[in-house]
Amino acid sequence: MVGLLKESNMKIRVLIYVGLIVFLSNCAVIRPGEAGVKQTLGKLSNKVSTQGTMFYNPLVSRVIKESTQTNNIKLILNLPSKEGLSVNSEISILYRLEQNKIPSVLENLGRDYESIITSVFRSASSDVCAKFFAKDMHSGMRANIEEEIKVKMKENLEKQADGIELIAVLMKSIQLPRGLANSIERKLQAEQDAMRMKFVIDQAKLEADRKIIDAKGERDAQKILAEGLTKEIIRIRSIEAFNKLSESPNSKVIITDGKAPFLIAGDD
């Protein structure tokens, strides 16, 4: 009797374990930053599930999980320029799948949609970069080039599938052809030298203007002083000076024409 009970309990445990395995195989866990779409007999559901558990029949269905976070595709490409040169650049394509449109992306592009994004970029970047000079990719024009490539990519992607949001196209580590890079460096150096020389010349002009203004001020002051020294003022100033001399104990030698006295020398 005891043996029968033990055997019965063992069977129950086995059934429970089998039931748990079947139950767990019928559910998929959708983590934060993911979205799940159920595919039954090859047909995708239009319902998109986020964060949580999805139940399905593993015999006829499966759950496809895709990231809804911002993703980064990194490329190293040779981009053509207007003058026919080849510019080496590291590229970052930032994109995100629109959650509610994931079924459309999977249906039209499949799960290898990143290769489609890369192909679209290659085409768009060739069209856009061919309109710019190589030096533009290494200057303030880079932001304009990146934006034009992004707009061109968006137009081409929308023709194939809706649901891929392009966030940014970033051109990094631009490497110009050696000869062009040296030429640009020489040009920049010449521009800096010219700016430095202009600064020196401007400073010299300012200094010259300052001296002219000082000279004019001195001349005007002398003119005003000369115009103000009349004979009467000179006579009064002479009398004042001799009044002060008369108070000094030193001997004086004075020459006068009988009208105004003038001091020549003074000794003890």
C-alpha positions in Angstrom: 0.0 0.0 0.0 2.8 2.4 0.9 4.6 1.6 -2.3 1.5 2.4 -4.3 1.2 5.8 -2.6 4.8 6.6 -3.3 4.4 5.7 -7.0 1.2 7.8 -7.2 3.0 10.8 -5.7 5.8 10.4 -8.1 3.4 10.4 -11.1 1.7 13.6 -9.8 5.1 15.3 -9.4 6.1 14.3 -13.0 2.8 15.6 -14.3 3.3 18.9 -12.4 6.8 19.3 -13.8 5.6 18.6 -17.4 2.7 21.0 -16.9 5.2 23.7 -15.8 7.4 23.1 -18.7 4.5 23.3 -21.2 3.2 26.5 -19.5 6.6 28.2 -19.6 7.1 27.2 -23.2 3.8 28.9 -24.1 4.9 32.4 -22.8 7.4 35.0 -23.8 8.8 37.8 -21.5 8.9 41.3 -23.1 11.5 43.4 -21.3 11.7 47.2 -21.0 12.8 48.7 -24.3 11.3 45.8 -26.3 8.1 45.1 -28.2 6.7 41.7 -29.2 4.7 40.7 -32.2 3.0 37.3 -32.5 3.5 35.3 -35.7 1.0 32.5 -36.3 1.5 30.1 -39.2 3.6 32.8 -40.8 1.1 35.6 -40.4 2.1 38.6 -38.3 -0.4 40.0 -35.8 -1.1 43.7 -35.9 -1.1 43.8 -32.1 2.1 44.9 -30.5 2.8 44.0 -26.9 5.2 45.7 -24.5 6.7 44.9 -21.1 5.2 41.8 -19.7 4.3 38.2 -20.6 2.8 37.0 -23.9 1.2 33.6 -24.2 1.2 31.7 -27.4 0.9 28.2 -28.9 4.5 27.1 -29.6 3.3 24.5 -32.1 1.8 27.1 -34.5 3.1 30.4 -33.2 6.2 32.3 -32.1 6.9 35.8 -30.6 9.2 38.1 -32.5 10.9 40.6 -30.1 12.4 43.9 -31.4 14.1 46.8 -29.7 12.2 50.1 -29.4 15.3 52.0 -28.1 17.6 54.2 -30.1 20.0 52.0 -32.1 23.3 52.9 -33.7 24.6 51.6 -37.0 28.3 52.3 -37.4 30.0 52.3 -40.8 33.3 53.3 -42.3 32.9 54.5 -45.8 34.7 56.4 -48.6 32.4 59.2 -49.6 32.7 60.9 -53.0 33.2 64.7 -53.4 32.2 67.2 -56.0 35.8 67.3 -57.3 35.9 63.5 -57.6 38.0 62.9 -54.5 37.3 60.1 -52.0 36.9 61.1 -48.3 37.2 58.5 -45.6 34.7 58.9 -42.8 33.3 57.0 -39.8 29.5 57.2 -39.9 26.9 56.7 -37.2 23.2 56.3 -38.1 20.9 56.7 -35.2 17.4 55.3 -35.6 14.4 53.9 -33.7 11.6 51.6 -34.6 8.1 53.1 -34.1 6.4 50.7 -31.7 3.0 50.5 -33.4 4.5 50.1 -36.8 6.9 47.2 -36.1 4.6 44.7 -37.9 4.8 46.8 -41.1 8.6 47.0 -40.9 8.9 43.2 -40.4 6.4 42.5 -43.2 8.1 44.8 -45.7 11.8 44.6 -44.8 12.1 41.5 -42.6 14.2 41.2 -39.5 17.3 42.2 -41.4 16.0 45.8 -41.8 19.4 47.2 -40.7 21.0 46.1 -43.9 18.2 48.0 -45.8 19.0 51.1 -43.7 22.7 50.7 -44.6 22.0 50.4 -48.3 19.7 53.4 -48.3 22.4 55.4 -46.5 25.1 54.4 -49.1 22.8 55.6 -51.9 21.7 58.9 -50.2 25.3 59.8 -49.0 26.7 59.3 -52.5 24.0 61.6 -54.0 24.4 64.3 -51.4 28.2 64.3 -50.9 28.8 64.5 -54.7 27.3 68.0 -54.5 29.9 69.3 -52.0 33.6 69.8 -52.1 35.8 67.6 -49.9 36.8 70.5 -47.7 33.1 71.2 -46.9 32.9 67.8 -45.1 35.7 69.0 -42.8 34.2 72.4 -42.1 31.0 74.0 -40.7 29.2 72.7 -43.8 29.3 69.2 -42.3 26.0 69.7 -40.4 24.2 70.7 -43.6 25.6 67.6 -45.3 24.4 65.3 -42.5 20.9 66.9 -42.5 20.6 66.5 -46.3 21.6 62.8 -46.1 19.0 62.3 -43.3 16.2 63.9 -45.4 17.2 61.8 -48.5 17.3 58.6 -46.5 13.9 59.3 -45.0 12.4 59.8 -48.4 13.9 56.5 -49.7 12.9 54.5 -46.6 9.3 55.7 -46.7 9.0 54.2 -50.2 9.8 50.8 -48.8 8.3 50.7 -45.3 6.9 53.1 -42.7 8.0 52.8 -39.1 11.7 53.6 -39.0 12.4 56.9 -37.4 15.8 58.4 -38.4 17.1 60.4 -35.5 20.5 61.6 -36.8 23.2 60.9 -39.3 26.7 61.8 -37.9 29.9 62.0 -39.9 32.9 61.5 -37.6 36.7 61.1 -38.1 36.7 62.8 -41.5 40.0 62.0 -43.3 40.7 64.1 -46.3 43.2 63.1 -49.0 46.7 63.9 -47.8 47.4 66.6 -50.5 44.1 68.3 -49.9 44.6 68.2 -46.1 48.0 69.9 -46.4 46.6 72.5 -48.8 43.9 73.3 -46.4 46.3 73.6 -43.5 48.5 76.0 -45.5 45.5 78.1 -46.4 44.3 78.2 -42.8 47.9 79.2 -41.7 48.0 82.0 -44.3 44.6 83.2 -43.1 45.8 83.3 -39.5 48.9 85.1 -40.5 46.8 87.7 -42.5 44.6 88.2 -39.5 47.6 88.6 -37.2 49.1 91.2 -39.6 45.8 93.1 -39.9 45.7 93.2 -36.1 49.3 94.7 -35.9 48.4 97.3 -38.6 45.2 98.3 -36.8 47.1 98.7 -33.6 49.8 100.8 -35.3 47.0 103.0 -36.8 45.4 103.5 -33.5 48.7 104.4 -31.9 49.4 106.9 -34.8 45.9 108.4 -34.3 46.5 108.7 -30.6 49.8 110.6 -31.2 48.1 112.9 -33.7 45.3 113.7 -31.2 47.9 114.4 -28.4 49.9 116.7 -30.8 46.8 118.6 -31.8 45.8 118.9 -28.1 49.3 120.2 -27.2 49.3 122.7 -30.2 45.8 124.0 -29.3 46.9 124.4 -25.6 50.0 126.4 -26.7 47.9 128.5 -29.0 45.3 129.3 -26.3 48.1 130.1 -23.9 49.9 132.4 -26.4 46.7 134.2 -27.3 46.0 134.8 -23.6 49.5 136.3 -22.8 48.8 140.0 -23.5 51.4 142.7 -22.6 49.4 143.7 -19.6 49.3 140.1 -18.2 53.1 139.8 -18.8 53.7 143.1 -16.9 51.6 142.0 -14.0 53.3 138.6 -13.8 56.7 140.3 -13.8 55.8 142.6 -11.0 54.5 139.6 -9.0 57.8 137.7 -9.6 59.9 140.7 -8.5 57.8 141.1 -5.4 58.7 137.6 -4.4 62.4 138.1 -5.3 62.5 141.2 -3.1 61.7 139.0 -0.1 64.8 136.8 -0.8 68.0 137.6 1.1 70.1 136.7 -1.9 71.8 139.3 -4.1 70.3 139.9 -7.5 71.4 141.2 -10.9 68.5 142.9 -12.8 68.5 144.4 -16.2 65.7 146.7 -17.2 64.7 149.1 -20.0 63.0 151.4 -17.6 59.6 150.0 -18.3 59.8 146.3 -17.1 62.5 144.7 -15.0 64.0 141.3 -16.1 66.0 139.0 -13.8 69.3 137.8 -15.3 71.0 136.0 -12.4 71.1 135.8 -8.7 74.0 135.0 -6.3 74.4 134.9 -2.6 
